[in-house]
Amino acid sequence: MVQESEPAPSATDGALLEKLELLSRREQEVALLVRKQLTNKEIAQELVL
């Protein structure tokens, strides 16, 4: 049986912004920090500030 998967995320900024609108402000902050390729520790430090 073949399972349908979600389409691969688009790399365009427009698609990213569209998806970010569905997230809470905190989730948006985390998503943007992850996009900057920060480590978990760096992300935690940024969120505390």
Steps between C-alpha positions, in 0.01 A plus 500: 500500500639840403463775755446852383744745649479873530669696224854612569513846655569780258825692536347833402459773757137549397416140582685531831307811595173333403577209733619731779160669507355173633742494795494683831743788548730281712496224237582760235800619702628144536445425130700805396784412738507144367513640147814690604647157587555582867563219745238407760709674766525819292126492434429460872725796579326716238155413634596594857600853399 
